Amino acid sequence: MTPSAVSQTVRVLEARIGAALFIRTTRSVGLTEAGERFLAQAKPAFEELVAASEVARGFGQRPTGLLRLSVPRAVLPILLEPLIASFCQAYPEVEVEISASKELVDLAAEGFDAGIRMGQFVDADMVAVPLTPPLRLIVVGSPDYFAAHSPPKHTDDLRQHACLRWRRSSGALALWSFNDNGQTIEIAVSGPLIANDFPTMLGGALEGMGLAQLPEPMAAERLRAGQLVYVLEQFAPVTPGVFLYYPNRRQIMPKLRAFIDHVKSRPPGQGKVPETG
């Protein structure tokens, strides 16, 4: 700051206060009584401001503070829990808060640093970091269900089956989507259960209530255990996968940068969605 700029700032301050703060001579500058009183009152506040600036600077230089993430409940046990555990061990000064919700939230308005969602639900203006490769949506049912119903051979056969449906946050019932020789087809199905999350539909399928269309990794363990049977494999559509996403800011807080780097550099298999073989 130049001397002339300092003088101008002092003049503005004196005009605002309505009193002279400095005694000026050709050889020196000193405080008036008003200036001494002003300094005595302002000094503690100035010191607090300096201390607050140092704290803020610390937040801007090293990973620390509260990292808030908005995530769907379905990904917590198969993806996020091992990832968060290793991150917290690597960055003990960062506290992680997870808000598990099916809703698509406004990250900035709700005070979140980042979110995790299926790629098709991430807005184009967000920065997205892939957490998984592209995922298939598969149709599964329990052996008990297929003991009483013939497995569907074509998507048209679903009209004869009990299907577990997913209600979107908008209130609309999601159509089942398929890939038929490169062409996307959507089918309105019916059945005894409507849910607003994949884990509930997985549970319904395991209980023999009907067929469910789920991200393949969610059903992988149950398929290997023989608790579910995969049908209509040739029609399974591929989704973009799961992404970590955050607003496109010029400056990213170190706590979020550390989490992004941790996601990108995690060892193979750590914090990744398991794949079926």
N, C-alpha and C positions, 0 to 999 in steps of 0.2 A: 504494500500500500504506500503510495507516494506521500510526502509531507503535505502537499496541497490537498490531497484527498482526506488526510487526517484532519487538517484544519477545517475543511468543509463539513466533515462529519461532526466535529465539535461544535461548530456554529449552529448546525441544525439541532443538535441536542440542547444547546443553551436556549435556543429560540423556543423549543418545545417545552422546556422546563420553566422558562421565564426568568432565569437568573444566570449570572456569569459564574462559570465554574473555574476559570483560570485567571490569574493575574499575569498579564503579559507585559514585558519590558523589552527593550532592544537587546538585552543581555541574558534574560532568563524568563522562565515560565513557572509559575507556582499556583497552588490551589487557593481559591477563595474559601471563606468559611462554608459557603454553600457547597463548594466542590469537595471539601473534606467530609461534610455530612453525607453527600451523595456517594462518595467512595466507600465510606464506612458501611452504608446500607447496601450498596451494590456488590461489594467484594464477596460476601458469602454466596450470593446468587451466581456471580461470575465463576467462582470456584466450583460450584455444583454443575454449572454448564460445561466447564472444562472436563470435570470428572465424567459427566454424561457423554461427552464427545469421545473420551477415551474408551468408555464401555462400548459405544456404538462402533468405534474404529476396530475394537477387538472382534466384534461380531462380523465385521467386514473383512477380517484378515484370517481367521481360523474357524474351523467348524465348531460351532457352539450354539446353544439355545434350543428352542422347541421346533421340531420338524413335524408339521401336520400333513397327514396323507389321507385322502378320501379313496376308499377301496371297496369293491364289492365283496360281500361276505364269502362268496364261493371261492375266491382265490387265496384266502388267508391260510388254510391248512396246507395246500398243495404248492403254494408259491411264495407267499410273503413271510410266513413265520421263520423259516430258516434264513431267509435273506435279512430280515430285521435283526435276528439274533446275532449274526456275524457282523452286521453294521454297528450295532450298539457296543459290541466288544472292541471294534476297531476305533470307534469315536465316542469315548465315554462322556465327553462334554456335551453331546447332543442327546436331548430327550426326544423320543418319537411318540407321537400321538396318532392313533389310527381310528378313523371314523368309518365303520363298516356300514355301508348303505347301498341299496339298489338304485338310489336316485342319482341322476347326473347333475352334479352341483356346479354352481359358478365358483370356481376356485378362489378368485380374487375377492368376490363379495363375501364368501363364507370364511375367508382367512386361511385357506389351505395353501401350502407351498406347492403341492403336486397331487396328482391323482393317478389311479391305475384303473384301466378299463379295457374292454375288448376294442380292437382297433376301429371297427365300424362305428363306434359311438364317440370317437375323439374328434373334436372340431378341427377343421383344416388350419385354423390360425394358431393352433397349439404346437409346441415342440414335442415330438413323440419319440421315445426311446423304446425299441422292442425288448420285451422281457421273454418272449417265447417265439418260436417259429410260427408260421401260419398253422392254424388248427382246423381240423375237420369237425363239422357238426354231424353226429351220428345218431341213428335211431336204435334204441335198445329196449328190451323187455326181459322179464324174468322167465326162467324155465317153467315155473308154475303157470304163468300166463300163456306160454306157448303150448303147454300141455292141453289147454282148453281152446286155443285158437291157432289156426294155421298161420305160419309166418307170412307176412306180405312179400310178394315177389316184385311188385311194381308200386309206384307211389299212389296210383289210383286205388289200390287195395286198402289204403289207410282209411277210406270212408267206411269200411266194414270193421274197423278196430276202435277200441277205446284208447284215446290219446290224451296225454297229460299236457295241459296248455299253460303258457306263460303270459301273464298280463304285464304289459310294459308300464313304465312310470307315467306315461301319457294317459293310461286307462284302457288303451286298445289291446285286444288280444293279438298276440304275435302269430303270424302265419308260419307254417313250416316251409322252409326253403330247401330246394334241391337243385342239383345240377344234372340235367338230362342231355348228354352228348354236347356239352358246352352251352346249353341254353338253361337259364335260370327259370325254375317254375316254383310257384307258391301255392300252397294248399291250405284251406281252412279246415281244420280237424275238429273233432268233438270228443268229449270224454268226461269222466266223473270228477276230475280234479283240475282246479285252476290255482296257480301259485305265482308269486312275484319274484321267485329266485330259483336258480338251478338246483341247489341242494335239496329243496323240498320235492322237486320233481324227481330227482334221483331216488329219494326215499320212497316215493309213490311207486316208481318202477320196480324197486326191490321188493315191495310188498305185493306185487302182482296186480296193481290197480290198472295198468295199461302200459302203452308204449310212451317213451319220452325221447325227445330230441335234445341232445346235450353236447357240450364241447367234449371231444374225445378224451382228453386227459382226466376229466372228472369221473369217467366210467372205467378208466384203464384198469385199476386194481380189481374192481368187481368183475370185469370181463375175464381177467386172468384167473380169478378164483372160481369162475363158472357160475357166479351169482346173477350175471346178466348175459344176454345173447344179442349179438350185433346183427341187424338186418338192413336190407336196402343199401349195402355197402357201395354198390356201383353208382348210387345217386347222391352220395354224401358231398355237400358243398364245402368249400374251403373258405375260412374266414381269415382276416389279417393276423389274428393272434392277439396277445395281451400286450399292452403298452403302458409304460410310465409316461405321463404327459404333464406339461407345465406351461404357463404363459410365456410368450416370447418377450423376455425382458433384456434390456441392454446389460444390466448387471445381475448376476445370480449370486445369492447369498452363499457363503462357503458351505453351510450345512447342507444345502440342496446340491451344490456342486459335488460335495463329498459322496452324497447318496447316489447321484447319477454315475459318478466314476466307479463306485462300489458295484452298482448294477452291471456296468459294462465289463468289469474286470473279474467278476466272481468266477471261481473255479468251475469246471464242467460239472453239471449235476447239482451244484449248490444253489438252492433257491429257484430251480427250474421246474417247470411243469413236467411231470413224467410222461413219457410217450409209450404208446402200445407197441409191442413188437410183433 
